[in-house]
Amino acid sequence: MTKSGYVLQKIFVGFIGGCLSAVLTAFCYFRLSINNTLLMLALIILSAFIAALMGLFIGKFSESLMVGVVYIKIVMIIFMAVPLVSYLVETNGLISVICYFVPSSAVFEGIMKLANSDKPMIAKDMYILMAHCITWFVLYLLISKWNKKHS
């Protein structure tokens, strides 16, 4: 299997699994209008892509299965804790901006706006997620290219 084939399969499996579980959860717990449903779907697609990319990074930097499990736990804690603490503490200003360095903060903010408003304004959250998708994907490609040169 080629390296690019592996990356595509890994992203695809993680992406599809993430999308399906999130869509089922959103369908069960949210009663959204058609427009808000499309916005929720966009949030889900972007966040699932980021989750698949995180899986690639964890696979690349893990020396063994146990190390990979530890990395997954660390990433999960960070991805859940940052938006939750930010929401509970109601951070503003610089701290709020710093929280957006964790992609799940934008997803969480977008979902909360969709759940609590008839006309949610989630453009900022969508742009932040798109920037994360592009940044993390390009970073993965650069690291893979650098590793290939130095192997």
Buried (B, 14 or more C-beta within 10 A) or exposed (E): EEEEEEBEEBBEEBBEBBBEEBBEEBEEEEEBEEEBBEBBBBBBBBBBBBBBBBBBBBEEEBEEEEEBEEBBEEBEEEBEEBBEEBBEEEBEEEEBEEBBEBBBBBBBBBBBBBBEEEEBEBEEBBEBBBEBBEEBBEEBEEBBEEEEEEE
